[in-house]
Amino acid sequence: MSYFIFNTSFYVNEQRLAEWRLWLKENLEPLAHHVGTDINKIGLFEVLSETPGDNLVFSFQWRCRSMRDVEQLDVLLSPVLQKVPVLFGDEITHFSSVMKHVL
């Protein structure tokens, strides 16, 4: 059975880590209660591979059963994610990607 992972990666300046984690808890975590039963929050992961500069890298992931669910999640997340550069400038950046489970 195939499914999709909606991933948002965050590059976080260590100096803003506590502030970003609070923002995440207050703004991204609550969305788990507003998504359908076919979309499940997997959670937050720290990427351990080396990154340039003083940034830490985190991956927030959701499992979706269909591309329609991915599109619905994207619509829900977009307004929240658009606030990141307004709040944190270039000290915290992000990008989203979609992966398809194939095995």
C-alpha positions as CSV (number, residue, x, y, z in Angstrom):
1,M,0.0,0.0,0.0
2,S,1.5,3.3,-1.0
3,Y,1.2,6.5,1.0
4,F,2.8,9.9,1.0
5,I,5.0,11.8,3.4
6,F,4.6,15.6,3.5
7,N,7.9,16.9,4.9
8,T,8.8,20.4,6.0
9,S,12.5,21.0,6.7
10,F,13.5,23.9,8.9
11,Y,17.0,25.4,9.1
12,V,17.1,27.0,12.5
13,N,19.8,29.3,13.9
14,E,20.8,27.9,17.3
15,Q,20.3,31.4,18.9
16,R,16.6,31.2,17.9
17,L,16.0,27.5,18.8
18,A,13.9,28.0,22.0
19,E,11.8,30.7,20.3
20,W,11.2,28.5,17.2
21,R,10.3,25.4,19.3
22,L,7.7,27.5,21.2
23,W,6.3,28.8,17.8
24,L,6.2,25.2,16.5
25,K,4.3,24.0,19.6
26,E,1.8,26.9,19.4
27,N,1.3,27.0,15.6
28,L,2.2,23.8,13.9
29,E,1.4,21.1,16.5
30,P,-2.2,22.2,16.9
31,L,-2.9,21.6,13.2
32,A,-2.9,17.8,14.0
33,H,-6.4,18.3,15.4
34,H,-7.7,19.9,12.3
35,V,-6.7,17.4,9.7
36,G,-8.7,14.4,8.5
37,T,-8.4,10.8,9.6
38,D,-6.3,10.0,6.5
39,I,-3.6,12.5,7.5
40,N,-1.5,11.6,10.5
41,K,1.3,13.6,12.2
42,I,4.5,11.6,12.3
43,G,6.4,14.1,14.3
44,L,9.5,16.3,14.5
45,F,13.0,14.9,13.7
46,E,16.4,16.5,14.0
47,V,18.6,15.9,11.0
48,L,22.0,14.7,12.2
49,S,24.1,15.1,9.0
50,E,26.4,18.0,9.0
51,T,25.1,21.3,7.8
52,P,27.0,24.5,6.9
53,G,27.0,27.4,9.3
54,D,25.4,27.5,12.8
55,N,22.1,26.1,11.7
56,L,20.3,23.0,13.1
57,V,18.0,21.2,10.7
58,F,14.7,19.7,11.6
59,S,12.1,17.8,9.6
60,F,8.4,17.9,10.5
61,Q,6.5,15.1,8.8
62,W,2.9,14.0,8.1
63,R,1.7,10.8,6.6
64,C,-1.0,11.1,3.9
65,R,-3.0,8.4,2.2
66,S,-3.5,10.2,-1.1
67,M,-2.3,13.2,-3.1
68,R,-5.6,14.8,-2.4
69,D,-4.7,14.6,1.3
70,V,-1.3,16.1,0.5
71,E,-3.0,19.0,-1.2
72,Q,-5.4,19.5,1.7
73,L,-2.5,19.5,4.1
74,D,-0.6,22.0,2.0
75,V,-3.6,24.4,2.0
76,L,-3.8,24.1,5.8
77,L,0.0,24.5,6.4
78,S,0.7,27.3,3.9
79,P,-0.6,30.3,5.9
80,V,1.2,29.1,9.0
81,L,4.5,28.5,7.2
82,Q,4.2,31.9,5.4
83,K,4.6,33.5,8.8
84,V,8.1,32.0,9.4
85,P,10.1,34.6,7.5
86,V,8.0,37.4,8.9
87,L,8.7,36.3,12.5
88,F,12.3,35.0,12.1
89,G,13.8,36.7,9.0
90,D,16.6,34.6,7.5
91,E,17.6,33.0,10.8
92,I,15.0,30.3,10.3
93,T,14.1,29.1,6.8
94,H,12.1,26.2,5.5
95,F,11.0,24.2,2.5
96,S,8.5,21.5,2.0
97,S,8.6,18.3,-0.1
98,V,6.5,15.3,-0.7
99,M,7.8,11.7,-0.8
100,K,5.9,8.7,-2.0
101,H,6.4,5.3,-0.2
102,V,7.2,2.7,-2.8
103,L,8.2,-0.5,-1.0
